[in-house]
Amino acid sequence: MPNSLRASIRDVIDFPKPGIVFKDITPLLADGALFRKAISLLCDTCGGTRIDKVVGIDARGFIFASAVADRLGVGFVPVRKKGKLPWKTHQAAYALEYGEATVEIHEDAVNPGETVLLVDDLLATGGTAAAAAQLLDGLGAKLLGVSVLIELAFLDGRSKLSPYPVHSILTY
């Protein structure tokens, strides 16, 4: 089935800018059986460890993380771009190719000692996931690991997430 997942990912050349090959997940999302399989594989990355919450990264990570949370019967927590959450937040900034971005989490989203799984659709340079992990550390969460549908291994984002385990379903 991972081969069929891989076959459903569409390469879009020069999006969002020249020189980028964008991995489009929408064909996978549109196929119920493939989407269900992707969620099952992401759930399996817990290795049977009981978790308290699944944390998803804005925006496509919400699709996968909320489905994983539902399947595991636990809560879902969003990590959003700065200014998108309505209550008191903690923030973490990270570097972009040109400049900086900030992500936020509600200060009461995770209780100290809760075990969480961080889920996103794609791991590229690792900056956003590392910022999310920093936020979770600041709240006292026990981060079980980072699980992604797609990892662009040539960008070495995994190195920014040490010491957390990184699980990817598809690697390019």
VMD Tcl script that builds the backbone (N, CA, C; Angstrom):
set m [mol new atoms 516]
animate dup $m
set s [atomselect $m all]
$s set {name element resname resid chain x y z} {
  {N N MET 1 A 0.816 -1.218 0.000}
  {CA C MET 1 A 0.000 0.000 0.000}
  {C C MET 1 A 0.852 1.272 0.000}
  {N N PRO 2 A 2.057 1.297 0.662}
  {CA C PRO 2 A 2.862 2.520 0.541}
  {C C PRO 2 A 3.175 2.893 -0.905}
  {N N ASN 3 A 3.301 1.893 -1.801}
  {CA C ASN 3 A 3.529 2.225 -3.207}
  {C C ASN 3 A 2.337 2.949 -3.802}
  {N N SER 4 A 1.125 2.525 -3.427}
  {CA C SER 4 A -0.057 3.223 -3.938}
  {C C SER 4 A -0.178 4.609 -3.315}
  {N N LEU 5 A 0.266 4.755 -2.058}
  {CA C LEU 5 A 0.295 6.095 -1.457}
  {C C LEU 5 A 1.257 6.980 -2.253}
  {N N ARG 6 A 2.435 6.452 -2.514}
  {CA C ARG 6 A 3.445 7.202 -3.272}
  {C C ARG 6 A 2.922 7.580 -4.655}
  {N N ALA 7 A 2.247 6.643 -5.312}
  {CA C ALA 7 A 1.723 6.903 -6.654}
  {C C ALA 7 A 0.643 7.982 -6.649}
  {N N SER 8 A 0.000 8.190 -5.498}
  {CA C SER 8 A -1.069 9.189 -5.427}
  {C C SER 8 A -0.552 10.606 -5.164}
  {N N ILE 9 A 0.715 10.737 -4.842}
  {CA C ILE 9 A 1.296 12.060 -4.592}
  {C C ILE 9 A 1.701 12.661 -5.933}
  {N N ARG 10 A 1.157 13.836 -6.219}
  {CA C ARG 10 A 1.400 14.476 -7.519}
  {C C ARG 10 A 2.523 15.505 -7.382}
  {N N ASP 11 A 3.487 15.450 -8.276}
  {CA C ASP 11 A 4.537 16.471 -8.342}
  {C C ASP 11 A 4.032 17.647 -9.168}
  {N N VAL 12 A 4.130 18.830 -8.603}
  {CA C VAL 12 A 3.762 20.053 -9.313}
  {C C VAL 12 A 5.048 20.873 -9.466}
  {N N ILE 13 A 5.509 20.988 -10.677}
  {CA C ILE 13 A 6.775 21.662 -10.972}
  {C C ILE 13 A 6.608 23.185 -10.869}
  {N N ASP 14 A 7.630 23.811 -10.287}
  {CA C ASP 14 A 7.698 25.278 -10.165}
  {C C ASP 14 A 6.548 25.876 -9.357}
  {N N PHE 15 A 6.119 25.158 -8.307}
  {CA C PHE 15 A 5.101 25.692 -7.395}
  {C C PHE 15 A 5.624 25.595 -5.981}
  {N N PRO 16 A 5.547 26.614 -5.189}
  {CA C PRO 16 A 4.932 27.923 -5.426}
  {C C PRO 16 A 5.841 28.917 -6.135}
  {N N LYS 17 A 7.086 28.479 -6.428}
  {CA C LYS 17 A 7.979 29.375 -7.181}
  {C C LYS 17 A 8.917 28.526 -8.031}
  {N N PRO 18 A 9.562 29.132 -9.010}
  {CA C PRO 18 A 10.451 28.375 -9.901}
  {C C PRO 18 A 11.518 27.599 -9.129}
  {N N GLY 19 A 11.743 26.365 -9.579}
  {CA C GLY 19 A 12.763 25.520 -8.975}
  {C C GLY 19 A 12.238 24.586 -7.892}
  {N N ILE 20 A 11.011 24.795 -7.441}
  {CA C ILE 20 A 10.419 23.947 -6.404}
  {C C ILE 20 A 9.567 22.865 -7.062}
  {N N VAL 21 A 9.686 21.637 -6.552}
  {CA C VAL 21 A 8.797 20.544 -6.957}
  {C C VAL 21 A 7.899 20.280 -5.751}
  {N N PHE 22 A 6.662 20.746 -5.831}
  {CA C PHE 22 A 5.693 20.652 -4.742}
  {C C PHE 22 A 5.069 19.259 -4.719}
  {N N LYS 23 A 4.997 18.662 -3.545}
  {CA C LYS 23 A 4.361 17.357 -3.367}
  {C C LYS 23 A 2.893 17.597 -3.016}
  {N N ASP 24 A 2.018 17.386 -3.981}
  {CA C ASP 24 A 0.585 17.645 -3.829}
  {C C ASP 24 A -0.110 16.402 -3.265}
  {N N ILE 25 A -0.669 16.538 -2.060}
  {CA C ILE 25 A -1.321 15.420 -1.387}
  {C C ILE 25 A -2.807 15.314 -1.702}
  {N N THR 26 A -3.370 16.270 -2.452}
  {CA C THR 26 A -4.816 16.270 -2.654}
  {C C THR 26 A -5.345 15.017 -3.359}
  {N N PRO 27 A -4.610 14.389 -4.295}
  {CA C PRO 27 A -5.135 13.130 -4.854}
  {C C PRO 27 A -5.254 12.032 -3.786}
  {N N LEU 28 A -4.308 11.963 -2.868}
  {CA C LEU 28 A -4.378 10.991 -1.775}
  {C C LEU 28 A -5.587 11.283 -0.894}
  {N N LEU 29 A -5.800 12.548 -0.565}
  {CA C LEU 29 A -6.928 12.923 0.282}
  {C C LEU 29 A -8.266 12.583 -0.369}
  {N N ALA 30 A -8.329 12.656 -1.681}
  {CA C ALA 30 A -9.572 12.417 -2.406}
  {C C ALA 30 A -9.934 10.934 -2.507}
  {N N ASP 31 A -8.988 10.065 -2.204}
  {CA C ASP 31 A -9.219 8.623 -2.277}
  {C C ASP 31 A -9.407 8.093 -0.849}
  {N N GLY 32 A -10.635 7.729 -0.511}
  {CA C GLY 32 A -10.955 7.313 0.849}
  {C C GLY 32 A -10.093 6.183 1.373}
  {N N ALA 33 A -9.851 5.171 0.542}
  {CA C ALA 33 A -9.049 4.027 0.983}
  {C C ALA 33 A -7.603 4.431 1.246}
  {N N LEU 34 A -7.039 5.267 0.376}
  {CA C LEU 34 A -5.653 5.707 0.573}
  {C C LEU 34 A -5.528 6.626 1.783}
  {N N PHE 35 A -6.491 7.525 1.951}
  {CA C PHE 35 A -6.458 8.414 3.108}
  {C C PHE 35 A -6.557 7.596 4.402}
  {N N ARG 36 A -7.448 6.637 4.427}
  {CA C ARG 36 A -7.618 5.771 5.600}
  {C C ARG 36 A -6.308 5.028 5.894}
  {N N LYS 37 A -5.650 4.523 4.835}
  {CA C LYS 37 A -4.385 3.802 5.012}
  {C C LYS 37 A -3.294 4.742 5.541}
  {N N ALA 38 A -3.231 5.950 5.015}
  {CA C ALA 38 A -2.237 6.920 5.505}
  {C C ALA 38 A -2.439 7.204 6.992}
  {N N ILE 39 A -3.693 7.356 7.398}
  {CA C ILE 39 A -3.979 7.620 8.811}
  {C C ILE 39 A -3.590 6.413 9.656}
  {N N SER 40 A -3.884 5.220 9.191}
  {CA C SER 40 A -3.495 4.006 9.924}
  {C C SER 40 A -1.988 3.924 10.101}
  {N N LEU 41 A -1.256 4.206 9.041}
  {CA C LEU 41 A 0.211 4.159 9.115}
  {C C LEU 41 A 0.754 5.214 10.072}
  {N N LEU 42 A 0.158 6.402 10.082}
  {CA C LEU 42 A 0.580 7.435 11.033}
  {C C LEU 42 A 0.255 7.015 12.462}
  {N N CYS 43 A -0.895 6.396 12.674}
  {CA C CYS 43 A -1.252 5.893 14.010}
  {C C CYS 43 A -0.255 4.834 14.478}
  {N N ASP 44 A 0.182 4.000 13.553}
  {CA C ASP 44 A 1.128 2.935 13.891}
  {C C ASP 44 A 2.458 3.477 14.413}
  {N N THR 45 A 2.785 4.734 14.090}
  {CA C THR 45 A 4.072 5.280 14.530}
  {C C THR 45 A 4.126 5.464 16.046}
  {N N CYS 46 A 2.986 5.368 16.724}
  {CA C CYS 46 A 2.973 5.437 18.193}
  {C C CYS 46 A 3.568 4.176 18.806}
  {N N GLY 47 A 3.617 3.100 18.024}
  {CA C GLY 47 A 4.190 1.858 18.527}
  {C C GLY 47 A 3.448 1.295 19.718}
  {N N GLY 48 A 2.169 1.575 19.834}
  {CA C GLY 48 A 1.390 1.064 20.958}
  {C C GLY 48 A 1.484 1.899 22.211}
  {N N THR 49 A 2.332 2.929 22.212}
  {CA C THR 49 A 2.443 3.810 23.375}
  {C C THR 49 A 1.179 4.634 23.502}
  {N N ARG 50 A 0.653 4.714 24.718}
  {CA C ARG 50 A -0.540 5.520 24.941}
  {C C ARG 50 A -0.158 6.996 24.895}
  {N N ILE 51 A -0.879 7.749 24.112}
  {CA C ILE 51 A -0.653 9.184 24.058}
  {C C ILE 51 A -1.905 9.907 24.560}
  {N N ASP 52 A -1.714 11.141 24.970}
  {CA C ASP 52 A -2.822 11.948 25.494}
  {C C ASP 52 A -3.396 12.887 24.440}
  {N N LYS 53 A -2.521 13.396 23.557}
  {CA C LYS 53 A -2.983 14.340 22.544}
  {C C LYS 53 A -2.133 14.215 21.288}
  {N N VAL 54 A -2.755 14.584 20.175}
  {CA C VAL 54 A -2.046 14.681 18.903}
  {C C VAL 54 A -1.989 16.164 18.558}
  {N N VAL 55 A -0.796 16.634 18.225}
  {CA C VAL 55 A -0.576 18.036 17.890}
  {C C VAL 55 A -0.338 18.126 16.392}
  {N N GLY 56 A -1.073 19.024 15.734}
  {CA C GLY 56 A -0.945 19.203 14.297}
  {C C GLY 56 A -0.443 20.584 13.956}
  {N N ILE 57 A 0.343 20.658 12.884}
  {CA C ILE 57 A 0.941 21.924 12.455}
  {C C ILE 57 A 0.128 22.527 11.313}
  {N N ASP 58 A -0.150 23.807 11.426}
  {CA C ASP 58 A -0.886 24.615 10.457}
  {C C ASP 58 A -0.238 24.472 9.075}
  {N N ALA 59 A -0.931 24.206 8.051}
  {CA C ALA 59 A -2.358 23.972 7.931}
  {C C ALA 59 A -2.644 22.542 7.493}
  {N N ARG 60 A -1.872 22.006 6.541}
  {CA C ARG 60 A -2.183 20.654 6.063}
  {C C ARG 60 A -1.964 19.605 7.147}
  {N N GLY 61 A -1.106 19.891 8.108}
  {CA C GLY 61 A -0.915 18.960 9.220}
  {C C GLY 61 A -2.186 18.751 10.017}
  {N N PHE 62 A -3.084 19.758 10.010}
  {CA C PHE 62 A -4.362 19.615 10.715}
  {C C PHE 62 A -5.176 18.457 10.141}
  {N N ILE 63 A -5.110 18.272 8.835}
  {CA C ILE 63 A -5.890 17.218 8.177}
  {C C ILE 63 A -5.511 15.859 8.756}
  {N N PHE 64 A -4.210 15.602 8.818}
  {CA C PHE 64 A -3.727 14.305 9.269}
  {C C PHE 64 A -3.783 14.173 10.782}
  {N N ALA 65 A -3.373 15.197 11.500}
  {CA C ALA 65 A -3.333 15.112 12.962}
  {C C ALA 65 A -4.719 14.951 13.567}
  {N N SER 66 A -5.702 15.666 13.044}
  {CA C SER 66 A -7.048 15.532 13.611}
  {C C SER 66 A -7.619 14.146 13.334}
  {N N ALA 67 A -7.343 13.581 12.164}
  {CA C ALA 67 A -7.806 12.227 11.860}
  {C C ALA 67 A -7.100 11.199 12.741}
  {N N VAL 68 A -5.795 11.376 12.968}
  {CA C VAL 68 A -5.056 10.478 13.861}
  {C C VAL 68 A -5.620 10.574 15.279}
  {N N ALA 69 A -5.867 11.789 15.753}
  {CA C ALA 69 A -6.429 11.983 17.099}
  {C C ALA 69 A -7.777 11.280 17.223}
  {N N ASP 70 A -8.618 11.443 16.218}
  {CA C ASP 70 A -9.925 10.801 16.233}
  {C C ASP 70 A -9.773 9.278 16.282}
  {N N ARG 71 A -8.913 8.744 15.438}
  {CA C ARG 71 A -8.713 7.292 15.387}
  {C C ARG 71 A -8.183 6.763 16.713}
  {N N LEU 72 A -7.306 7.542 17.378}
  {CA C LEU 72 A -6.730 7.101 18.654}
  {C C LEU 72 A -7.627 7.434 19.843}
  {N N GLY 73 A -8.673 8.218 19.606}
  {CA C GLY 73 A -9.591 8.570 20.684}
  {C C GLY 73 A -9.016 9.556 21.679}
  {N N VAL 74 A -8.171 10.471 21.177}
  {CA C VAL 74 A -7.537 11.477 22.042}
  {C C VAL 74 A -7.793 12.872 21.483}
  {N N GLY 75 A -7.392 13.880 22.241}
  {CA C GLY 75 A -7.593 15.256 21.813}
  {C C GLY 75 A -6.627 15.688 20.719}
  {N N PHE 76 A -7.043 16.729 20.023}
  {CA C PHE 76 A -6.235 17.350 18.964}
  {C C PHE 76 A -5.867 18.761 19.397}
  {N N VAL 77 A -4.616 19.148 19.181}
  {CA C VAL 77 A -4.120 20.480 19.526}
  {C C VAL 77 A -3.503 21.112 18.280}
  {N N PRO 78 A -3.967 22.315 17.899}
  {CA C PRO 78 A -3.364 22.990 16.747}
  {C C PRO 78 A -2.171 23.864 17.131}
  {N N VAL 79 A -1.125 23.800 16.330}
  {CA C VAL 79 A -0.034 24.776 16.360}
  {C C VAL 79 A -0.259 25.630 15.121}
  {N N ARG 80 A -0.459 26.938 15.357}
  {CA C ARG 80 A -0.870 27.812 14.261}
  {C C ARG 80 A 0.142 28.915 14.002}
  {N N LYS 81 A 0.000 29.520 12.840}
  {CA C LYS 81 A 0.790 30.693 12.511}
  {C C LYS 81 A 0.413 31.833 13.458}
  {N N LYS 82 A 1.357 32.698 13.708}
  {CA C LYS 82 A 1.170 33.802 14.641}
  {C C LYS 82 A -0.097 34.603 14.316}
  {N N GLY 83 A -0.851 34.900 15.383}
  {CA C GLY 83 A -2.036 35.734 15.258}
  {C C GLY 83 A -3.307 34.999 14.910}
  {N N LYS 84 A -3.279 33.670 14.816}
  {CA C LYS 84 A -4.460 32.903 14.417}
  {C C LYS 84 A -5.200 32.258 15.589}
  {N N LEU 85 A -4.575 32.179 16.746}
  {CA C LEU 85 A -5.229 31.576 17.910}
  {C C LEU 85 A -5.853 32.667 18.771}
  {N N PRO 86 A -7.058 32.432 19.299}
  {CA C PRO 86 A -7.809 33.501 19.952}
  {C C PRO 86 A -7.510 33.738 21.430}
  {N N TRP 87 A -6.681 32.916 22.052}
  {CA C TRP 87 A -6.485 33.053 23.491}
  {C C TRP 87 A -5.013 33.250 23.802}
  {N N LYS 88 A -4.616 33.160 25.052}
  {CA C LYS 88 A -3.218 33.351 25.466}
  {C C LYS 88 A -2.357 32.246 24.870}
  {N N THR 89 A -1.217 32.667 24.301}
  {CA C THR 89 A -0.363 31.708 23.596}
  {C C THR 89 A 1.088 31.788 24.035}
  {N N HIS 90 A 1.809 30.727 23.706}
  {CA C HIS 90 A 3.264 30.704 23.725}
  {C C HIS 90 A 3.692 30.730 22.270}
  {N N GLN 91 A 4.818 31.371 21.989}
  {CA C GLN 91 A 5.295 31.520 20.611}
  {C C GLN 91 A 6.707 30.966 20.459}
  {N N ALA 92 A 7.002 30.534 19.243}
  {CA C ALA 92 A 8.363 30.135 18.884}
  {C C ALA 92 A 8.621 30.609 17.455}
  {N N ALA 93 A 9.746 31.259 17.266}
  {CA C ALA 93 A 10.135 31.750 15.946}
  {C C ALA 93 A 11.116 30.767 15.319}
  {N N TYR 94 A 11.134 30.739 13.994}
  {CA C TYR 94 A 12.061 29.887 13.271}
  {C C TYR 94 A 12.442 30.562 11.964}
  {N N ALA 95 A 13.592 30.143 11.435}
  {CA C ALA 95 A 14.128 30.774 10.228}
  {C C ALA 95 A 13.473 30.211 8.977}
  {N N LEU 96 A 13.219 31.097 8.043}
  {CA C LEU 96 A 12.773 30.743 6.700}
  {C C LEU 96 A 13.920 31.035 5.744}
  {N N GLU 97 A 13.741 30.686 4.483}
  {CA C GLU 97 A 14.787 30.950 3.497}
  {C C GLU 97 A 15.161 32.430 3.496}
  {N N TYR 98 A 14.154 33.290 3.549}
  {CA C TYR 98 A 14.392 34.732 3.624}
  {C C TYR 98 A 13.522 35.280 4.730}
  {N N GLY 99 A 14.068 35.361 5.941}
  {CA C GLY 99 A 13.315 35.938 7.041}
  {C C GLY 99 A 13.010 34.941 8.139}
  {N N GLU 100 A 11.891 35.198 8.809}
  {CA C GLU 100 A 11.535 34.433 9.987}
  {C C GLU 100 A 10.019 34.293 10.047}
  {N N ALA 101 A 9.559 33.232 10.675}
  {CA C ALA 101 A 8.133 33.036 10.910}
  {C C ALA 101 A 7.954 32.632 12.363}
  {N N THR 102 A 6.715 32.708 12.835}
  {CA C THR 102 A 6.408 32.379 14.220}
  {C C THR 102 A 5.178 31.487 14.264}
  {N N VAL 103 A 5.233 30.475 15.120}
  {CA C VAL 103 A 4.073 29.635 15.381}
  {C C VAL 103 A 3.696 29.775 16.849}
  {N N GLU 104 A 2.411 29.452 17.128}
  {CA C GLU 104 A 1.882 29.614 18.476}
  {C C GLU 104 A 1.070 28.392 18.883}
  {N N ILE 105 A 0.941 28.239 20.198}
  {CA C ILE 105 A 0.087 27.222 20.792}
  {C C ILE 105 A -0.587 27.860 21.994}
  {N N HIS 106 A -1.828 27.486 22.266}
  {CA C HIS 106 A -2.481 27.993 23.473}
  {C C HIS 106 A -1.703 27.523 24.694}
  {N N GLU 107 A -1.561 28.412 25.660}
  {CA C GLU 107 A -0.744 28.095 26.830}
  {C C GLU 107 A -1.315 26.955 27.673}
  {N N ASP 108 A -2.605 26.647 27.514}
  {CA C ASP 108 A -3.215 25.552 28.269}
  {C C ASP 108 A -3.561 24.346 27.388}
  {N N ALA 109 A -2.985 24.273 26.214}
  {CA C ALA 109 A -3.336 23.216 25.248}
  {C C ALA 109 A -2.846 21.842 25.679}
  {N N VAL 110 A -1.714 21.803 26.361}
  {CA C VAL 110 A -1.112 20.553 26.809}
  {C C VAL 110 A -0.710 20.732 28.268}
  {N N ASN 111 A -1.027 19.753 29.084}
  {CA C ASN 111 A -0.644 19.794 30.491}
  {C C ASN 111 A 0.747 19.200 30.678}
  {N N PRO 112 A 1.491 19.695 31.661}
  {CA C PRO 112 A 2.806 19.110 31.938}
  {C C PRO 112 A 2.698 17.597 32.150}
  {N N GLY 113 A 3.592 16.859 31.515}
  {CA C GLY 113 A 3.622 15.413 31.656}
  {C C GLY 113 A 2.774 14.658 30.660}
  {N N GLU 114 A 1.912 15.348 29.898}
  {CA C GLU 114 A 1.112 14.643 28.896}
  {C C GLU 114 A 2.010 14.173 27.755}
  {N N THR 115 A 1.718 12.990 27.269}
  {CA C THR 115 A 2.449 12.428 26.137}
  {C C THR 115 A 1.740 12.835 24.855}
  {N N VAL 116 A 2.494 13.421 23.945}
  {CA C VAL 116 A 1.909 13.924 22.705}
  {C C VAL 116 A 2.685 13.394 21.497}
  {N N LEU 117 A 1.970 13.322 20.390}
  {CA C LEU 117 A 2.559 12.982 19.094}
  {C C LEU 117 A 2.386 14.187 18.194}
  {N N LEU 118 A 3.450 14.641 17.585}
  {CA C LEU 118 A 3.414 15.773 16.658}
  {C C LEU 118 A 3.272 15.221 15.242}
  {N N VAL 119 A 2.246 15.681 14.514}
  {CA C VAL 119 A 1.949 15.159 13.184}
  {C C VAL 119 A 1.887 16.303 12.178}
  {N N ASP 120 A 2.485 16.075 11.008}
  {CA C ASP 120 A 2.396 17.038 9.913}
  {C C ASP 120 A 2.334 16.262 8.603}
  {N N ASP 121 A 1.987 16.971 7.547}
  {CA C ASP 121 A 1.930 16.308 6.246}
  {C C ASP 121 A 3.317 16.110 5.665}
  {N N LEU 122 A 4.236 17.061 5.927}
  {CA C LEU 122 A 5.518 17.047 5.237}
  {C C LEU 122 A 6.625 17.587 6.128}
  {N N LEU 123 A 7.759 16.919 6.107}
  {CA C LEU 123 A 8.963 17.408 6.775}
  {C C LEU 123 A 9.950 17.804 5.692}
  {N N ALA 124 A 10.282 19.090 5.650}
  {CA C ALA 124 A 11.248 19.596 4.664}
  {C C ALA 124 A 12.505 20.023 5.425}
  {N N THR 125 A 12.667 21.296 5.695}
  {CA C THR 125 A 13.870 21.766 6.385}
  {C C THR 125 A 13.794 21.574 7.895}
  {N N GLY 126 A 12.604 21.312 8.415}
  {CA C GLY 126 A 12.452 21.008 9.836}
  {C C GLY 126 A 12.218 22.196 10.745}
  {N N GLY 127 A 12.242 23.403 10.209}
  {CA C GLY 127 A 12.106 24.588 11.051}
  {C C GLY 127 A 10.780 24.679 11.776}
  {N N THR 128 A 9.705 24.438 11.078}
  {CA C THR 128 A 8.386 24.545 11.697}
  {C C THR 128 A 8.196 23.459 12.743}
  {N N ALA 129 A 8.567 22.233 12.426}
  {CA C ALA 129 A 8.427 21.132 13.378}
  {C C ALA 129 A 9.303 21.353 14.603}
  {N N ALA 130 A 10.516 21.862 14.409}
  {CA C ALA 130 A 11.396 22.140 15.541}
  {C C ALA 130 A 10.804 23.231 16.436}
  {N N ALA 131 A 10.194 24.248 15.833}
  {CA C ALA 131 A 9.542 25.301 16.622}
  {C C ALA 131 A 8.361 24.727 17.401}
  {N N ALA 132 A 7.584 23.842 16.769}
  {CA C ALA 132 A 6.464 23.207 17.463}
  {C C ALA 132 A 6.963 22.345 18.618}
  {N N ALA 133 A 8.046 21.612 18.409}
  {CA C ALA 133 A 8.629 20.790 19.477}
  {C C ALA 133 A 9.099 21.674 20.631}
  {N N GLN 134 A 9.670 22.821 20.304}
  {CA C GLN 134 A 10.111 23.778 21.331}
  {C C GLN 134 A 8.910 24.250 22.163}
  {N N LEU 135 A 7.809 24.542 21.497}
  {CA C LEU 135 A 6.594 24.955 22.208}
  {C C LEU 135 A 6.112 23.852 23.149}
  {N N LEU 136 A 6.111 22.627 22.674}
  {CA C LEU 136 A 5.654 21.505 23.491}
  {C C LEU 136 A 6.571 21.278 24.681}
  {N N ASP 137 A 7.870 21.398 24.462}
  {CA C ASP 137 A 8.823 21.311 25.573}
  {C C ASP 137 A 8.527 22.379 26.621}
  {N N GLY 138 A 8.247 23.597 26.141}
  {CA C GLY 138 A 7.960 24.703 27.048}
  {C C GLY 138 A 6.718 24.497 27.890}
  {N N LEU 139 A 5.791 23.699 27.389}
  {CA C LEU 139 A 4.580 23.386 28.137}
  {C C LEU 139 A 4.753 22.163 29.040}
  {N N GLY 140 A 5.909 21.532 28.964}
  {CA C GLY 140 A 6.170 20.361 29.805}
  {C C GLY 140 A 5.638 19.056 29.251}
  {N N ALA 141 A 5.317 19.040 27.966}
  {CA C ALA 141 A 4.814 17.815 27.339}
  {C C ALA 141 A 5.942 16.813 27.152}
  {N N LYS 142 A 5.576 15.536 27.094}
  {CA C LYS 142 A 6.512 14.476 26.711}
  {C C LYS 142 A 6.244 14.190 25.240}
  {N N LEU 143 A 7.132 14.639 24.382}
  {CA C LEU 143 A 6.960 14.463 22.940}
  {C C LEU 143 A 7.442 13.075 22.537}
  {N N LEU 144 A 6.485 12.213 22.179}
  {CA C LEU 144 A 6.794 10.843 21.789}
  {C C LEU 144 A 7.601 10.815 20.502}
  {N N GLY 145 A 7.281 11.725 19.579}
  {CA C GLY 145 A 7.982 11.784 18.312}
  {C C GLY 145 A 7.245 12.651 17.324}
  {N N VAL 146 A 7.821 12.741 16.137}
  {CA C VAL 146 A 7.265 13.528 15.044}
  {C C VAL 146 A 6.942 12.551 13.918}
  {N N SER 147 A 5.685 12.541 13.489}
  {CA C SER 147 A 5.248 11.636 12.425}
  {C C SER 147 A 4.736 12.451 11.252}
  {N N VAL 148 A 5.246 12.127 10.068}
  {CA C VAL 148 A 4.867 12.865 8.867}
  {C C VAL 148 A 4.516 11.894 7.752}
  {N N LEU 149 A 3.643 12.336 6.876}
  {CA C LEU 149 A 3.322 11.531 5.706}
  {C C LEU 149 A 4.519 11.492 4.754}
  {N N ILE 150 A 5.124 12.663 4.495}
  {CA C ILE 150 A 6.201 12.785 3.514}
  {C C ILE 150 A 7.414 13.451 4.151}
  {N N GLU 151 A 8.585 12.883 3.908}
  {CA C GLU 151 A 9.838 13.511 4.313}
  {C C GLU 151 A 10.684 13.755 3.067}
  {N N LEU 152 A 11.132 14.984 2.918}
  {CA C LEU 152 A 12.082 15.330 1.858}
  {C C LEU 152 A 13.478 15.200 2.468}
  {N N ALA 153 A 14.020 13.985 2.450}
  {CA C ALA 153 A 15.241 13.665 3.179}
  {C C ALA 153 A 16.437 14.506 2.736}
  {N N PHE 154 A 16.462 14.912 1.482}
  {CA C PHE 154 A 17.597 15.682 0.964}
  {C C PHE 154 A 17.700 17.066 1.612}
  {N N LEU 155 A 16.648 17.514 2.294}
  {CA C LEU 155 A 16.686 18.808 2.999}
  {C C LEU 155 A 17.102 18.656 4.459}
  {N N ASP 156 A 17.256 17.419 4.930}
  {CA C ASP 156 A 17.793 17.088 6.251}
  {C C ASP 156 A 17.050 17.756 7.422}
  {N N GLY 157 A 15.739 17.906 7.310}
  {CA C GLY 157 A 14.959 18.485 8.398}
  {C C GLY 157 A 14.995 17.666 9.666}
  {N N ARG 158 A 15.176 16.384 9.525}
  {CA C ARG 158 A 15.245 15.461 10.662}
  {C C ARG 158 A 16.338 15.879 11.653}
  {N N SER 159 A 17.428 16.440 11.152}
  {CA C SER 159 A 18.546 16.811 12.033}
  {C C SER 159 A 18.160 17.906 13.023}
  {N N LYS 160 A 17.163 18.720 12.695}
  {CA C LYS 160 A 16.724 19.782 13.607}
  {C C LYS 160 A 15.810 19.258 14.709}
  {N N LEU 161 A 15.407 18.001 14.610}
  {CA C LEU 161 A 14.437 17.448 15.555}
  {C C LEU 161 A 15.049 16.520 16.595}
  {N N SER 162 A 16.353 16.390 16.579}
  {CA C SER 162 A 17.019 15.581 17.586}
  {C C SER 162 A 16.725 16.189 18.955}
  {N N PRO 163 A 16.407 15.418 19.942}
  {CA C PRO 163 A 16.532 13.968 20.125}
  {C C PRO 163 A 15.243 13.194 19.847}
  {N N TYR 164 A 14.260 13.811 19.207}
  {CA C TYR 164 A 12.972 13.151 19.011}
  {C C TYR 164 A 13.010 12.202 17.828}
  {N N PRO 165 A 12.366 11.044 17.965}
  {CA C PRO 165 A 12.260 10.152 16.817}
  {C C PRO 165 A 11.398 10.778 15.734}
  {N N VAL 166 A 11.789 10.583 14.490}
  {CA C VAL 166 A 11.013 11.064 13.347}
  {C C VAL 166 A 10.582 9.836 12.551}
  {N N HIS 167 A 9.265 9.763 12.280}
  {CA C HIS 167 A 8.711 8.653 11.502}
  {C C HIS 167 A 8.087 9.242 10.247}
  {N N SER 168 A 8.531 8.774 9.097}
  {CA C SER 168 A 7.948 9.234 7.844}
  {C C SER 168 A 7.398 8.024 7.089}
  {N N ILE 169 A 6.223 8.219 6.503}
  {CA C ILE 169 A 5.591 7.148 5.751}
  {C C ILE 169 A 6.210 7.042 4.359}
  {N N LEU 170 A 6.444 8.186 3.721}
  {CA C LEU 170 A 7.057 8.239 2.392}
  {C C LEU 170 A 8.281 9.148 2.463}
  {N N THR 171 A 9.386 8.682 1.885}
  {CA C THR 171 A 10.603 9.482 1.874}
  {C C THR 171 A 11.037 9.715 0.423}
  {N N TYR 172 A 11.362 10.962 0.146}
  {CA C TYR 172 A 11.861 11.344 -1.175}
  {C C TYR 172 A 13.259 11.908 -1.020}
}
mol reanalyze $m
mol bondsrecalc $m
mol representation Tube
mol addrep $m
